């Protein structure tokens, strides 16, 4: 079993409070987040952005693995995951993650690419973690 951790510190109330998020690796170290970065477009990160980055990176690695099982090696895979946060049942819920993937894969045809992308979407560990609808647009570049 592999375990990785992230941590967050928070002070103050919801709207006037301030938080800082860090990762075990130190790549994120006391990055600010708060109500204003989550709901008002201010600089800093937020949980949904971090989930999007995690989902996009996990999916890209899973797609590379699945392609490799068919002896296909991508020149590039670019994935963006847009995570939706909505008011629901008197609170907020992450209701979806939409993947947009563009890949350049020598020797791949559209059918093989779509099959691999679908398998990656369904089987990457972060997809399995999310209890939300996960949708995707996949483009194979020539």
C-alpha positions in Angstrom: 0.0 0.0 0.0 1.2 3.5 -0.9 0.1 6.4 1.2 0.5 10.0 0.3 -0.7 13.0 2.4 -1.7 16.6 2.1 -2.5 18.9 4.9 -4.4 22.1 5.5 -4.4 24.8 8.2 -7.4 27.1 8.6 -8.0 30.1 10.9 -11.1 32.2 11.2 -14.6 32.0 10.0 -15.8 30.8 6.6 -15.8 34.1 4.7 -13.1 36.0 6.5 -10.9 33.0 7.3 -7.7 32.0 5.7 -6.2 28.6 4.9 -3.0 27.1 3.7 -2.5 23.8 2.0 0.6 21.7 1.7 1.6 18.4 0.3 3.9 15.7 1.7 6.4 16.2 -1.2 6.6 19.9 -0.5 5.5 20.8 -4.1 2.7 22.8 -2.4 4.0 24.5 0.7 1.6 26.7 2.6 -0.3 27.7 -0.5 -3.2 30.1 0.4 -6.8 29.3 -0.1 -10.0 30.6 1.3 -13.6 31.6 0.5 -12.3 34.3 -1.9 -10.1 31.8 -3.9 -12.9 29.3 -4.0 -15.9 31.5 -4.8 -14.7 34.9 -5.8 -11.9 34.3 -8.3 -9.0 35.6 -6.1 -5.5 34.3 -6.5 -4.7 31.1 -4.6 -5.9 27.6 -4.9 -9.0 25.7 -3.8 -10.0 22.1 -3.2 -11.8 21.8 -6.5 -8.8 23.0 -8.4 -6.6 20.5 -6.6 -9.0 17.7 -7.3 -9.0 18.7 -11.0 -5.2 18.6 -11.1 -5.2 15.2 -9.4 -7.8 13.8 -11.7 -6.1 15.1 -14.9 -2.7 13.8 -13.9 -4.0 10.4 -12.7 -6.0 10.0 -15.9 -3.0 10.9 -18.1 -0.9 8.2 -16.4 -3.6 5.6 -16.7 -4.1 6.3 -20.4 -0.4 6.0 -21.0 -0.4 2.6 -19.2 -3.4 1.3 -21.2 -1.9 2.5 -24.5 1.3 0.8 -23.6 -0.5 -2.5 -23.2 -1.3 -2.3 -26.9 2.3 -1.3 -27.8 1.3 2.4 -28.3 3.5 5.0 -26.8 2.1 8.6 -26.8 4.2 11.5 -27.9 1.9 13.6 -25.7 -1.2 13.5 -23.6 -2.7 16.8 -22.4 -5.7 16.5 -20.0 -7.8 19.1 -18.3 -10.3 18.2 -15.6 -12.9 20.7 -14.7 -14.6 19.9 -11.4 -18.1 21.2 -10.7 -19.1 22.5 -7.3 -22.9 23.2 -6.9 -25.3 24.0 -4.2 -27.2 20.9 -3.4 -29.5 19.8 -0.6 -28.8 22.9 1.5 -25.0 22.7 1.1 -22.4 22.2 -1.6 -21.3 19.1 -3.4 -18.8 18.2 -6.1 -21.2 17.0 -8.8 -18.9 16.1 -11.6 -15.5 16.1 -13.3 -15.2 16.7 -17.0 -12.1 15.5 -18.7 -10.8 17.1 -21.9 -7.9 15.1 -23.3 -5.9 15.7 -26.5 -3.3 13.1 -27.4 -0.7 12.5 -30.1 -0.1 8.8 -30.4 1.8 7.4 -33.3 0.1 4.4 -34.8 -3.2 4.9 -33.0 -6.5 5.0 -34.7 -9.6 6.7 -33.4 -11.3 3.5 -32.2 -8.2 2.3 -30.3 -7.8 5.8 -28.7 -11.4 6.0 -27.6 -11.3 2.5 -26.1 -8.1 3.3 -24.2 -9.5 6.7 -23.0 -12.7 5.2 -21.8 -10.8 2.5 -19.9 -8.5 5.1 -18.3 -11.5 7.3 -17.3 -13.2 4.4 -15.6 -10.1 2.9 -14.0 -7.8 5.6 -12.9 -7.7 5.6 -9.1 -9.0 9.2 -8.8 -11.9 8.4 -11.0 -12.8 5.5 -8.7 -12.5 7.9 -5.7 -14.8 10.5 -7.0 -18.5 9.9 -6.2 -19.6 12.1 -9.1 -20.4 11.9 -12.7 -17.2 11.9 -14.7 -17.5 13.0 -18.4 -14.9 13.4 -21.0 -14.0 14.8 -24.5 -11.1 13.0 -26.1 -9.3 14.2 -29.2 -6.6 12.2 -31.1 -4.3 14.5 -33.0 -2.9 13.4 -36.4 
